[in-house]
Amino acid sequence: MNWLRTRVIAVLLIPAFVACATPEGGVGLQTFGRGVMNLVLAPLMIVSGIVQGLAFLPYTIGVGLKELNEALLRADAVPLDDSYKAAFQTSMNDPKVDQQTGEIQGHEGLYGRYKPEAMFEVNRAFHRLLVSQGMPEAKTRHYVLGGNYQYAWTRNEILLAVMYRHPGPQPFRTSSKATGILTTFRPDQRAWHEPYERDAGGQVIDEVIDWAALEYKVLRHDKVVATLLVLAAEAVKADKRAHDYWPTERRWRAGETTAIRHESLDKVKRALPTS
């Protein structure tokens, strides 16, 4: 990667993921992939979809682990194996990894269990992935994994984003989205990992370069988490900007979650080749 051309950005993710499959998780996976399953099997579509960023994640669900990784390599994207090693300290080729579903046998789930440490561990995983791709470790400190999970428990819907955090790993002071009270946020707090537009002095905190809305429960699955990290790393490489994120977030907080999730899916569907 040419990191000299890449600005320091922050990747916003939802604070909880689950690594083990459950019957409930299986239902969520089927729901998440419904309507797009036929589109994920063609390698050309995978290569084209990677360019669409985080919103492409639902389209990867029906793809086997090896097939997905081969398409990533064909697109000169971050290898899925690198993401597995960063997130789970396990190679995707390990015998414990199911080569279709991507689930790691015997892996104790941390993510998605509403444990505060999950947010910090996923940040460490993303930093490890960026370092493995050649980014200096000091720059990874400007990348943050977080997200808007206001409706994760009540509606099973989350909003993800990729953004450039100007202050880096420093505390900043702005209004809390939960209370509206002027608050100082520090990296050791979960709320620090949410997206913020400006600080109390009017200075820009985050520039969003990519976003996606999707079902929360699918992040229970190891392959989904690993793929999400890959797509986030690709957003870093592309260094694009999503100027529509802040109005989208305001709509999200107002309750338009399902509509925004469908818009996220449709954006990719329109961009994919038909054959």
Beta strands, then each sheet from edge to edge (+ up, - down):
strand 1: 10-12
strand 2: 157-165
strand 3: 172-175
strand 4: 182-185
strand 5: 206-215
sheet 1: 1+ 2- 5+
sheet 2: 3+ 4-
end
